């Protein structure tokens, strides 16, 4: 969510722990639930992606959903994954902005390696 809005588009970069790969099925919605078409550019090993989203007005937000898959050799074990997402662009005054968030999740991988986030 942007409190003051942005001056132009924003770039999202999302990196996952080694052992996880992004799958197809990424979706982006604005705060009203409307689909936002944004190019999804996964890294060659599919452990991260970058996308550019349209300019945000004050109070606007985006919700990004995707699925990732654990390597087969991780099945049957508990695992903690780290997800680091960063946003870069220009704030409403045209100054550079960068915000980064890191979240750890612990999962019990019993049957399959699909984790929905």
C-alpha positions as CSV (number, residue, x, y, z in Angstrom):
1,X,0.0,0.0,0.0
2,X,1.2,3.5,-0.9
3,X,0.3,6.2,1.6
4,X,1.4,9.1,-0.7
5,X,1.5,7.4,-4.1
6,X,4.4,7.1,-6.5
7,X,5.8,9.1,-9.3
8,X,5.8,6.5,-12.1
9,X,5.8,2.7,-12.1
10,X,7.3,0.6,-9.3
11,X,9.5,-2.5,-9.6
12,X,9.0,-5.5,-7.4
13,X,11.7,-8.1,-6.9
14,X,10.9,-11.2,-4.9
15,X,13.5,-13.8,-3.9
16,X,12.9,-17.2,-2.3
17,X,15.1,-19.6,-0.3
18,X,17.2,-22.1,-2.2
19,X,15.2,-25.3,-2.7
20,X,12.1,-23.4,-3.8
21,X,11.1,-22.4,-7.4
22,X,8.2,-20.3,-8.6
23,X,5.5,-22.0,-10.6
24,X,3.1,-20.5,-13.1
25,X,0.0,-18.9,-11.7
26,X,1.2,-15.5,-10.5
27,X,-1.6,-13.0,-10.3
28,X,-1.7,-9.3,-9.4
29,X,-4.8,-7.4,-8.2
30,X,-5.2,-3.8,-7.2
31,X,-6.8,-2.8,-3.9
32,X,-10.3,-3.0,-5.6
33,X,-9.7,-6.6,-6.7
34,X,-9.2,-5.7,-10.4
35,X,-6.7,-7.8,-12.3
36,X,-3.4,-5.9,-13.1
37,X,-1.5,-7.2,-16.2
38,X,2.1,-7.0,-15.4
39,X,5.0,-8.9,-17.1
40,X,6.4,-11.6,-14.8
41,X,10.1,-12.1,-15.3
42,X,11.4,-15.1,-13.4
43,X,15.2,-15.7,-13.0
44,X,16.7,-18.5,-15.0
45,X,16.6,-20.8,-11.9
46,X,13.1,-19.6,-11.0
47,X,14.1,-18.7,-7.5
48,X,13.2,-15.0,-7.9
49,X,11.2,-12.8,-10.2
50,X,11.0,-9.1,-11.1
51,X,7.9,-7.2,-12.3
52,X,7.0,-3.6,-13.0
53,X,3.6,-2.4,-11.8
54,X,1.8,0.9,-12.8
55,X,2.1,4.1,-10.8
56,X,0.2,4.2,-7.6
57,X,-2.0,7.0,-6.3
58,X,-2.2,7.8,-2.5
59,X,-3.9,4.8,-0.8
60,X,-3.5,2.4,-3.7
61,X,-2.3,-1.2,-3.1
62,X,-1.4,-4.3,-5.0
63,X,-1.9,-7.9,-4.0
64,X,0.5,-10.4,-5.6
65,X,-0.2,-14.2,-5.3
66,X,1.9,-17.0,-6.6
67,X,2.8,-20.6,-6.0
68,X,6.2,-22.1,-5.5
69,X,7.4,-25.7,-5.4
70,X,9.9,-27.4,-3.1
71,X,12.6,-29.6,-4.4
72,X,11.7,-33.3,-4.2
73,X,14.5,-34.0,-1.8
74,X,12.9,-31.6,0.8
75,X,9.7,-33.7,1.0
76,X,8.9,-35.3,4.4
77,X,11.0,-32.7,6.3
78,X,10.0,-29.5,8.1
79,X,11.5,-26.5,6.4
80,X,11.8,-22.8,7.0
81,X,11.8,-20.6,3.9
82,X,12.8,-17.0,3.6
83,X,11.0,-14.7,1.2
84,X,12.6,-11.3,0.6
85,X,10.6,-8.8,-1.5
86,X,11.7,-5.3,-2.4
87,X,10.0,-2.4,-4.1
88,X,11.9,0.4,-5.9
89,X,10.7,3.4,-7.8
90,X,10.1,7.1,-7.2
91,X,7.9,8.6,-4.4
92,X,5.3,11.2,-5.0
93,X,8.0,13.9,-4.8
94,X,10.2,12.2,-7.4
95,X,12.8,11.0,-4.8
96,X,14.1,7.4,-5.0
97,X,12.3,5.0,-2.8
98,X,13.2,1.5,-1.8
99,X,11.4,-0.7,0.7
100,X,12.4,-4.3,1.6
101,X,10.7,-6.9,3.7
102,X,11.9,-10.3,4.7
103,X,9.6,-13.0,6.1
104,X,10.4,-16.5,7.3
105,X,7.7,-19.3,7.0
106,X,8.0,-22.7,8.5
107,X,6.2,-25.6,6.8
108,X,5.7,-29.3,7.5
109,X,6.3,-30.9,4.1
110,X,4.4,-34.2,4.5
111,X,3.0,-35.2,1.1
112,X,4.0,-32.8,-1.7
113,X,6.2,-29.8,-2.3
114,X,3.6,-27.3,-3.2
115,X,3.3,-24.3,-1.0
116,X,0.7,-21.6,-1.7
117,X,1.6,-18.2,-0.5
